[in-house]
Amino acid sequence: MKKLHKLIIQSYLGPFTLTFFITLFIFVMQFLWKYIDDLVGKGLEIHLVAELLFYASANLVPMALPLAILLASIMTFGSFGEHYELVAMKSSGMGLIRIMYPLLLVTMLTSVGAFLFTNYVWPKANLEFASLLYDIRHKKPAFDITEGVYYDGIDGYVIRVEKKDEDGKGLNDVLIYDHTKKKGNTHVIRAEKGRMEMSEDQNYLVFTLINGTSYEEIEEERRPHMVSSFGEEILRFDLSGFQMERSDKDIFKDNYQMLNIQQLELAIDTYNLLIAERKDDYQELLQRKTIPSRLDTEQVMSLATDSAKLVMFRNLFTEKRLDLLETATSQLRSNRTFVESKSDLIASNQRSINRHLIEWHRKFTLSFACIILFFIGAPLGAIIRKGGLGLPVVISVLFFLVFHITSISFEKLAKQGEVEPVFGMWISSAVLLPVGLFLTYKASTDSAILDMETYTKSIERFLRKLKIFQLFSNHE
């Protein structure tokens, strides 16, 4: 490898690594903002939060990678142009494509890695992420008794503490409603003081109550209720429900986001077979429900056009004729319900096919988008000749917003069945591909496409010609 190629690659890898982790961090912060309500107040351990963020980061790589490539390529070639390194390379006889060649190889290797990531790593990361997030969402809030507030987090009990000591364990004026019998407030305990501590295994909450009274209703005629006093009483509350239990991952493994290409193709074939079978069943059942088995279509048509049969129908008794009409109306309603249900099933299967096709195409669109955005960023950096995190960031964000908004908008249309999945997933790349080719051509020909002086001179020439035209018109 030539020293120049090493220099270009080294100049690119630094900004790429920096921008990739910065964009990934921004997307992770957006994730935390979105799911903050599901995480706060659950008493989650640090390793669970770290695990969730790790899988969320893997889930967000397909968004961060194209933006990082776009931003890093603009910064690299903008820095080359700003420090006249690009001019020196061109003066030695190298064209822009030749200068881009080593980074193009790096981008293609990155695209291959992106494909392998989305096909093998991403489905597993999605599975772990969905399973862990589901368990966290269904975990009870952390145990916390607040002064003067009725707390019902423990199953079967409602607890109110008027005041707590500074250590958080001493209690004053404790009121406990026992609802374990599910008969209302039939058992109430009140104590002047108490102490709250956790058991050694952290599975039980131990209340030591001092100087209290217990009131309990009893379903007996002679003794409708019982009141007893105590000097000290110990209550144990089971806290096993506050611990997070991991659910079975098999619940989520058949989701389209958790499948690789081979599994997606198998699922699509399965749904296509189901649609074909339901269409066949639909034709068979519809014919059996509308035409009696002893008659074929030609016989039914002949009966309908036979005037003698129609005369016999008109001569039937009124009650018999009404019965026949009601039977026919009921049969039509049944047929309509049958048709609607079969149509809904087929439409549901088609929506599932669309989602699987969208995920299948996503494995390839990410890799292709990395190459396209490189062909936008590299020539754009050579044109603007500005490195750093200023103007390149603004331009990168604008192009990425066009790419991302177009992608998610048409992906949503594809999920709804408004457009074909192949069109919905590739339209964003198709929109940016001509832009990349145009910028590459302009940069190769040293076009001053973003030079404001060029545009101001063009405007001045236009205004000068317009003024001359007005003077000529006034002279006439």
TORTOR-904323 format. One record per residue (C-alpha): residue number from 1; x, y, z. Coordinates in pm, whole numbers, plus 50000, padded with zeros to 5 digits. Example, Ala and Ser with C-alpha at 12.3 -4.5 7.8 and 13.67 -1.06 7.14 Angstrom:
<nodes>
[1; [51230; 49550; 50780]]
[2; [51367; 49894; 50714]]
</nodes>
This chain:
<nodes>
[1; [50000; 50000; 50000]]
[2; [50130; 50343; 49910]]
[3; [50213; 50592; 50184]]
[4; [49959; 50833; 50038]]
[5; [49685; 50572; 50066]]
[6; [49782; 50511; 50430]]
[7; [49767; 50884; 50496]]
[8; [49420; 50913; 50342]]
[9; [49289; 50613; 50536]]
[10; [49438; 50733; 50865]]
[11; [49289; 51078; 50807]]
[12; [48948; 50916; 50756]]
[13; [48943; 50658; 51038]]
[14; [48982; 50917; 51313]]
[15; [48678; 51132; 51216]]
[16; [48479; 50818; 51132]]
[17; [48535; 50664; 51476]]
[18; [48463; 50994; 51650]]
[19; [48146; 51074; 51457]]
[20; [48016; 50717; 51481]]
[21; [48030; 50710; 51861]]
[22; [47900; 51067; 51890]]
[23; [47596; 50992; 51672]]
[24; [47543; 50662; 51849]]
[25; [47553; 50842; 52185]]
[26; [47297; 51097; 52062]]
[27; [47062; 50822; 51945]]
[28; [47103; 50637; 52279]]
[29; [47013; 50958; 52465]]
[30; [46705; 50983; 52246]]
[31; [46621; 50625; 52342]]
[32; [46655; 50707; 52712]]
[33; [46428; 51008; 52672]]
[34; [46168; 50791; 52501]]
[35; [46168; 50512; 52762]]
[36; [46257; 50713; 53072]]
[37; [45912; 50656; 53227]]
[38; [45961; 50278; 53203]]
[39; [46300; 50289; 53376]]
[40; [46259; 50542; 53657]]
[41; [46138; 50417; 53993]]
[42; [46195; 50047; 53920]]
[43; [46506; 50009; 54136]]
[44; [46699; 49854; 53848]]
[45; [47049; 49727; 53910]]
[46; [47336; 49892; 53724]]
[47; [47419; 49583; 53520]]
[48; [47060; 49563; 53391]]
[49; [47064; 49926; 53278]]
[50; [47406; 49873; 53115]]
[51; [47279; 49560; 52939]]
[52; [46972; 49743; 52811]]
[53; [47182; 50033; 52680]]
[54; [47423; 49791; 52513]]
[55; [47144; 49616; 52320]]
[56; [46983; 49952; 52242]]
[57; [47315; 50072; 52099]]
[58; [47336; 49764; 51878]]
[59; [46980; 49831; 51768]]
[60; [47070; 50190; 51670]]
[61; [47385; 50108; 51469]]
[62; [47196; 50105; 51132]]
[63; [47103; 50470; 51195]]
[64; [47442; 50587; 51323]]
[65; [47662; 50415; 51064]]
[66; [47542; 50595; 50744]]
[67; [47551; 50933; 50918]]
[68; [47903; 50865; 51046]]
[69; [48025; 50772; 50697]]
[70; [47868; 51084; 50546]]
[71; [48008; 51316; 50813]]
[72; [48355; 51158; 50821]]
[73; [48396; 51169; 50442]]
[74; [48295; 51537; 50431]]
[75; [48533; 51622; 50715]]
[76; [48823; 51427; 50561]]
[77; [48804; 51572; 50211]]
[78; [48707; 51915; 50345]]
[79; [49023; 51913; 50556]]
[80; [49228; 51806; 50251]]
[81; [49084; 52097; 50055]]
[82; [49124; 52347; 50338]]
[83; [49495; 52267; 50383]]
[84; [49560; 52249; 50006]]
[85; [49650; 51880; 50033]]
[86; [49385; 51801; 49775]]
[87; [49541; 52054; 49535]]
[88; [49884; 51895; 49585]]
[89; [49745; 51548; 49510]]
[90; [49569; 51669; 49197]]
[91; [49881; 51855; 49080]]
[92; [50070; 51527; 49091]]
[93; [49833; 51387; 48829]]
[94; [49578; 51214; 49055]]
[95; [49211; 51261; 48982]]
[96; [48943; 51278; 49252]]
[97; [48830; 50920; 49187]]
[98; [49188; 50801; 49229]]
[99; [49214; 50993; 49557]]
[100; [48881; 50847; 49675]]
[101; [48988; 50494; 49581]]
[102; [49139; 50381; 49918]]
[103; [48844; 50520; 50113]]
[104; [48604; 50360; 49867]]
[105; [48761; 50023; 49951]]
[106; [48725; 50099; 50322]]
[107; [48360; 50198; 50271]]
[108; [48288; 49880; 50075]]
[109; [48442; 49671; 50352]]
[110; [48229; 49867; 50599]]
[111; [47923; 49793; 50386]]
[112; [48002; 49421; 50390]]
[113; [48042; 49440; 50766]]
[114; [47709; 49628; 50790]]
[115; [47537; 49350; 50594]]
[116; [47685; 49080; 50818]]
[117; [47586; 49284; 51123]]
[118; [47223; 49332; 51015]]
[119; [47191; 48967; 50911]]
[120; [47348; 48795; 51212]]
[121; [47409; 49035; 51502]]
[122; [47115; 49272; 51472]]
[123; [46839; 49006; 51497]]
[124; [46993; 48865; 51816]]
[125; [47041; 49212; 51961]]
[126; [46676; 49293; 51880]]
[127; [46566; 48973; 52054]]
[128; [46764; 49048; 52370]]
[129; [46654; 49412; 52366]]
[130; [46283; 49334; 52322]]
[131; [46290; 49065; 52591]]
[132; [46474; 49280; 52846]]
[133; [46262; 49590; 52779]]
[134; [45944; 49383; 52815]]
[135; [46060; 49249; 53153]]
[136; [46155; 49597; 53276]]
[137; [45822; 49743; 53169]]
[138; [45633; 49475; 53363]]
[139; [45849; 49500; 53673]]
[140; [45685; 49656; 53976]]
[141; [45810; 49996; 54096]]
[142; [46073; 49983; 54371]]
[143; [45945; 49949; 54726]]
[144; [45903; 50298; 54875]]
[145; [45674; 50400; 55161]]
[146; [45622; 50778; 55180]]
[147; [45508; 50964; 55488]]
[148; [45133; 51029; 55502]]
[149; [45063; 50838; 55179]]
[150; [44869; 50513; 55149]]
[151; [45101; 50257; 54987]]
[152; [44942; 49958; 54805]]
[153; [45248; 49815; 54629]]
[154; [45249; 49498; 54841]]
[155; [44984; 49252; 54725]]
[156; [44698; 49224; 54974]]
[157; [44804; 49515; 55198]]
[158; [44763; 49891; 55223]]
[159; [45011; 50068; 55453]]
[160; [45020; 50424; 55580]]
[161; [45297; 50571; 55796]]
[162; [45234; 50915; 55944]]
[163; [45602; 50993; 56009]]
[164; [45938; 50822; 55959]]
[165; [46256; 50870; 56162]]
[166; [46569; 51019; 56010]]
[167; [46724; 50673; 55953]]
[168; [46425; 50577; 55736]]
[169; [46357; 50265; 55945]]
[170; [46179; 50400; 56252]]
[171; [45802; 50449; 56207]]
[172; [45538; 50648; 56392]]
[173; [45158; 50601; 56383]]
[174; [45145; 50294; 56156]]
[175; [44816; 50187; 55992]]
[176; [44792; 49856; 55802]]
[177; [44486; 49726; 55612]]
[178; [44495; 49350; 55553]]
[179; [44309; 49263; 55227]]
[180; [44447; 48911; 55187]]
[181; [44100; 48761; 55240]]
[182; [43961; 48988; 54965]]
[183; [43663; 49095; 55178]]
[184; [43742; 49465; 55217]]
[185; [43871; 49635; 55532]]
[186; [43788; 49345; 55764]]
[187; [44128; 49339; 55934]]
[188; [44299; 49662; 56043]]
[189; [44617; 49697; 56251]]
[190; [44730; 50023; 56412]]
[191; [45042; 50083; 56617]]
[192; [45200; 50382; 56784]]
[193; [45552; 50299; 56674]]
[194; [45734; 50046; 56465]]
[195; [46049; 49956; 56279]]
[196; [46092; 49851; 55917]]
[197; [46384; 49628; 55808]]
[198; [46469; 49392; 55524]]
[199; [46543; 49025; 55583]]
[200; [46893; 48892; 55519]]
[201; [46795; 48737; 55185]]
[202; [46616; 49063; 55080]]
[203; [46298; 48864; 55004]]
[204; [46090; 48985; 55302]]
[205; [46006; 49315; 55465]]
[206; [45987; 49279; 55846]]
[207; [45765; 49518; 56042]]
[208; [45815; 49524; 56420]]
[209; [45507; 49703; 56564]]
[210; [45495; 49838; 56923]]
[211; [45190; 49932; 57132]]
[212; [44913; 49866; 56886]]
[213; [44559; 49737; 56832]]
[214; [44423; 49480; 56591]]
[215; [44062; 49496; 56471]]
[216; [43913; 49203; 56277]]
[217; [43558; 49126; 56166]]
[218; [43446; 48765; 56220]]
[219; [43152; 48605; 56041]]
[220; [42981; 48480; 56355]]
[221; [42652; 48601; 56504]]
[222; [42772; 48590; 56865]]
[223; [43109; 48753; 56795]]
[224; [43077; 48984; 56491]]
[225; [43424; 49134; 56548]]
[226; [43736; 49093; 56759]]
[227; [43964; 49364; 56904]]
[228; [44300; 49280; 57059]]
[229; [44592; 49486; 57190]]
[230; [44959; 49399; 57175]]
[231; [45283; 49533; 57309]]
[232; [45492; 49403; 57023]]
[233; [45401; 49220; 56702]]
[234; [45612; 49115; 56403]]
[235; [45471; 49111; 56048]]
[236; [45652; 48973; 55743]]
[237; [45566; 49087; 55390]]
[238; [45675; 48888; 55087]]
[239; [45872; 49107; 54840]]
[240; [45942; 48842; 54577]]
[241; [45700; 49020; 54341]]
[242; [45936; 49321; 54330]]
[243; [46217; 49116; 54177]]
[244; [46242; 49120; 53798]]
[245; [46177; 48782; 53638]]
[246; [46316; 48715; 53291]]
[247; [46055; 48598; 53042]]
[248; [46102; 48325; 52784]]
[249; [46275; 48466; 52476]]
[250; [46086; 48222; 52252]]
[251; [45789; 48459; 52281]]
[252; [45970; 48713; 52061]]
[253; [46190; 48495; 51840]]
[254; [45937; 48468; 51553]]
[255; [45904; 48846; 51516]]
[256; [46026; 48968; 51177]]
[257; [46291; 49193; 51338]]
[258; [46453; 48889; 51502]]
[259; [46507; 48690; 51181]]
[260; [46797; 48667; 50936]]
[261; [46762; 48644; 50557]]
[262; [46710; 48268; 50544]]
[263; [46448; 48277; 50820]]
[264; [46272; 48571; 50655]]
[265; [46252; 48388; 50322]]
[266; [46113; 48079; 50496]]
[267; [45851; 48289; 50678]]
[268; [45751; 48465; 50352]]
[269; [45708; 48129; 50175]]
[270; [45495; 48006; 50466]]
[271; [45267; 48310; 50448]]
[272; [45235; 48274; 50069]]
[273; [45129; 47911; 50112]]
[274; [44874; 48014; 50374]]
[275; [44729; 48276; 50139]]
[276; [44707; 48023; 49855]]
[277; [44537; 47767; 50080]]
[278; [44289; 48021; 50210]]
[279; [44204; 48135; 49859]]
[280; [44137; 47774; 49757]]
[281; [43927; 47718; 50069]]
[282; [43748; 48042; 49998]]
[283; [43647; 47932; 49646]]
[284; [43543; 47587; 49761]]
[285; [43343; 47698; 50064]]
[286; [43180; 47986; 49881]]
[287; [43058; 47752; 49607]]
[288; [42933; 47503; 49864]]
[289; [42751; 47774; 50060]]
[290; [42584; 47934; 49759]]
[291; [42511; 47638; 49527]]
[292; [42355; 47312; 49655]]
[293; [42579; 47010; 49604]]
[294; [42321; 46831; 49390]]
[295; [42309; 47120; 49140]]
[296; [42571; 47272; 48919]]
[297; [42584; 47631; 48794]]
[298; [42405; 47558; 48465]]
[299; [42116; 47390; 48647]]
[300; [42078; 47685; 48882]]
[301; [42073; 47928; 48589]]
[302; [41814; 47718; 48408]]
[303; [41592; 47715; 48716]]
[304; [41625; 48091; 48750]]
[305; [41517; 48146; 48388]]
[306; [41239; 47886; 48387]]
[307; [40909; 48079; 48376]]
[308; [40714; 47778; 48505]]
[309; [40924; 47769; 48820]]
[310; [40874; 48142; 48870]]
[311; [40497; 48099; 48837]]
[312; [40504; 47822; 49096]]
[313; [40697; 48053; 49333]]
[314; [40439; 48329; 49289]]
[315; [40155; 48086; 49357]]
[316; [40301; 47967; 49687]]
[317; [40126; 48059; 50006]]
[318; [40233; 48391; 50148]]
[319; [40383; 48237; 50466]]
[320; [40583; 47984; 50267]]
[321; [40712; 48254; 50034]]
[322; [40818; 48472; 50327]]
[323; [41003; 48178; 50480]]
[324; [41192; 48125; 50156]]
[325; [41282; 48496; 50133]]
[326; [41400; 48505; 50495]]
[327; [41611; 48195; 50436]]
[328; [41768; 48351; 50126]]
[329; [41836; 48680; 50310]]
[330; [41996; 48495; 50600]]
[331; [42210; 48296; 50359]]
[332; [42327; 48617; 50189]]
[333; [42421; 48773; 50524]]
[334; [42613; 48459; 50615]]
[335; [42795; 48465; 50281]]
[336; [42889; 48831; 50325]]
[337; [43029; 48765; 50674]]
[338; [43219; 48466; 50539]]
[339; [43368; 48672; 50254]]
[340; [43469; 48956; 50487]]
[341; [43638; 48720; 50735]]
[342; [43835; 48545; 50461]]
[343; [43936; 48879; 50310]]
[344; [44056; 49004; 50649]]
[345; [44265; 48690; 50698]]
[346; [44425; 48725; 50355]]
[347; [44492; 49098; 50415]]
[348; [44648; 49019; 50754]]
[349; [44879; 48762; 50597]]
[350; [44973; 49009; 50323]]
[351; [45064; 49271; 50584]]
[352; [45286; 49015; 50754]]
[353; [45452; 48939; 50420]]
[354; [45513; 49311; 50364]]
[355; [45680; 49346; 50703]]
[356; [45904; 49047; 50637]]
[357; [45992; 49180; 50291]]
[358; [46075; 49519; 50439]]
[359; [46311; 49357; 50686]]
[360; [46463; 49143; 50407]]
[361; [46539; 49450; 50196]]
[362; [46674; 49636; 50501]]
[363; [46966; 49393; 50514]]
[364; [47082; 49530; 50178]]
[365; [46967; 49892; 50184]]
[366; [47191; 49976; 50480]]
[367; [47503; 49855; 50296]]
[368; [47403; 50036; 49976]]
[369; [47325; 50356; 50167]]
[370; [47675; 50357; 50317]]
[371; [47828; 50360; 49966]]
[372; [47587; 50627; 49836]]
[373; [47646; 50859; 50131]]
[374; [48020; 50822; 50083]]
[375; [47983; 50933; 49721]]
[376; [47790; 51233; 49852]]
[377; [48023; 51320; 50139]]
[378; [48363; 51282; 49971]]
[379; [48298; 51507; 49667]]
[380; [48099; 51750; 49881]]
[381; [48397; 51786; 50116]]
[382; [48624; 51845; 49817]]
[383; [48389; 52117; 49692]]
[384; [48328; 52309; 50017]]
[385; [48696; 52273; 50126]]
[386; [48612; 52308; 50493]]
[387; [48704; 52059; 50765]]
[388; [48615; 52034; 51133]]
[389; [48273; 52006; 51293]]
[390; [48119; 52330; 51163]]
[391; [47977; 52350; 50814]]
[392; [48031; 51977; 50740]]
[393; [47800; 51885; 51031]]
[394; [47522; 52111; 50903]]
[395; [47543; 51977; 50548]]
[396; [47566; 51617; 50670]]
[397; [47260; 51654; 50889]]
[398; [47059; 51802; 50601]]
[399; [47143; 51515; 50365]]
[400; [47084; 51259; 50639]]
[401; [46746; 51410; 50721]]
[402; [46644; 51380; 50355]]
[403; [46759; 51018; 50355]]
[404; [46601; 50929; 50690]]
[405; [46266; 51105; 50639]]
[406; [46226; 50957; 50291]]
[407; [46318; 50614; 50423]]
[408; [46080; 50605; 50721]]
[409; [45794; 50768; 50528]]
[410; [45795; 50515; 50244]]
[411; [45865; 50229; 50483]]
[412; [45544; 50321; 50667]]
[413; [45356; 50327; 50336]]
[414; [45499; 49985; 50252]]
[415; [45383; 49845; 50588]]
[416; [45034; 49978; 50518]]
[417; [45034; 49819; 50173]]
[418; [45016; 50153; 49990]]
[419; [45339; 50083; 49796]]
[420; [45543; 49772; 49722]]
[421; [45806; 49690; 49989]]
[422; [46087; 49694; 49733]]
[423; [45988; 50047; 49628]]
[424; [45940; 50171; 49983]]
[425; [46280; 50045; 50101]]
[426; [46488; 50153; 49800]]
[427; [46333; 50492; 49720]]
[428; [46562; 50682; 49958]]
[429; [46871; 50530; 49794]]
[430; [46726; 50599; 49449]]
[431; [46674; 50964; 49543]]
[432; [47028; 51018; 49673]]
[433; [47212; 50813; 49408]]
[434; [47178; 51081; 49133]]
[435; [47285; 51343; 49388]]
[436; [47600; 51145; 49467]]
[437; [47683; 51095; 49099]]
[438; [47621; 51464; 49026]]
[439; [47844; 51582; 49312]]
[440; [48117; 51336; 49216]]
[441; [48112; 51467; 48859]]
[442; [48118; 51830; 48970]]
[443; [48403; 51768; 49214]]
[444; [48602; 51577; 48949]]
[445; [48573; 51874; 48711]]
[446; [48665; 52125; 48986]]
[447; [48325; 52290; 48967]]
[448; [48265; 52575; 49213]]
[449; [47914; 52457; 49284]]
[450; [47913; 52597; 49638]]
[451; [48125; 52904; 49569]]
[452; [47904; 53202; 49654]]
[453; [48118; 53431; 49441]]
[454; [48019; 53232; 49132]]
[455; [47649; 53281; 49205]]
[456; [47687; 53651; 49289]]
[457; [47869; 53714; 48961]]
[458; [47598; 53528; 48770]]
[459; [47332; 53739; 48940]]
[460; [47525; 54058; 48863]]
[461; [47553; 53963; 48494]]
[462; [47180; 53887; 48484]]
[463; [47094; 54222; 48645]]
[464; [47330; 54404; 48405]]
[465; [47164; 54243; 48104]]
[466; [46821; 54321; 48250]]
[467; [46920; 54689; 48295]]
[468; [47050; 54710; 47937]]
[469; [46727; 54554; 47813]]
[470; [46521; 54813; 48004]]
[471; [46729; 55102; 47867]]
[472; [46689; 54968; 47515]]
[473; [46312; 54938; 47563]]
[474; [46288; 55295; 47695]]
[475; [46494; 55426; 47400]]
[476; [46253; 55269; 47156]]
</nodes>
